[in-house]
């Protein structure tokens, strides 16, 4: 069996194929970057833009992600009574709750 080195044209085709395989992965990463922000946007009606609530509502910006996850889990399970939050929490997967919690934890605290 004789092995011949690849031609420049074949090398270029292989490189192009490899690049095309990586493009969907980069799109998925770009979508994931915005996923936490997009999920958290649904909280803005009560908790304010980026978790900066006004009035009596709990401020989520800058709160620890673990605390937000725990509080949301309590609402989701019914351990924490609520009028609205329990129903909202049930609409999210545990992974989505972690994404939202991480988003709010990363927001700066307004002074």
N, C-alpha and C positions, 0 to 999 in steps of 0.2 A: 504494500500500500504506500503510495507516494503522497506525502503531505506538501502542499504548495502554500506559500504565504498568501494571505488575503490581498486582494487587489484594493487600490484606493477607493474604487467605487463601492465594493462590497463593505469596506470599513465604514464608509459614509452612510450606507443603508443601515447597517447595524447600529450606528450611533443615532441615526434618526429614529429607528424603532425604539431604542432605549429611552430616548427623550420623550417620545409619545407616551410611553408607559408611565413616566414620571409626572406628566401634566395633570392627569386626573387626581393624583395624590396631592399635588399642590393646590388644586381647586378644593379638595376636601378639607385641607388644612385651613384655607382661607374661609371656608364656610364655618368651620369649627371656631375660629377666632371670633366671629360675630354671633355664634349661637348663644353664648352665655349672655351677651348684651341684649340680644333679641328676646330671649326668655325673660330676662329681668325687666324689660320694658313693660311687660304686662303688670308689674307691681307698682308702676308709677302713679296710677290713679289714687292709690291710698298712701303709698310710702314715698312719693315724690320722685322727681327725676334723679336717677342714679342713687336712689335710697336716701335722699336728703328731704325727709318728711317735714311738713309744717304742722303746727297745731299739736294735737294730742297723739298723733300717730307715731309709732315707733320708728326711729331713725335706723336704717340698716347700713348706711355708708360707714365703712370703717369697723363694723362689728366683726368679730372673729367668725370665720366660715364655719367652724365647728359649732359655735353657738347658734348660728342661723339654721344649720342642718338639724340640730337637736330641737330647736323650737318648731321648725316646720314639721318634723317627724311627730312631735306631740300633737300638733293640729291635725295631721293626717290620720293618726291613730285614734283621735278623739280624747286623748289624755288631757289635752288643753281645750276647754270649752271655747266655742267661738260661734259667731253668727255666719260669717262668710269664709274666714280663712281655712277652716277645715275642708270645705268643699273645694276651694281653690287648690289646696295642697294635694288633694286626692287626684287632681288632674295631671300631676307631674310624676315622672319616674324618679327613683332615688338618684340616678345619674344627673338628671336635669336639675334637681334640687341642689346637688353639689356644685354644678356649674353656676347656678344663680348665686349661691352662697359665696363662691369664690369671686364672682364679679363684684358683689356688694362689699366684700371684705377688702378688695383692692381700691375701692373708691376713697378719696381723701375726705376727712372729716371737716365739715365747715365749722368755723368758729364764730 
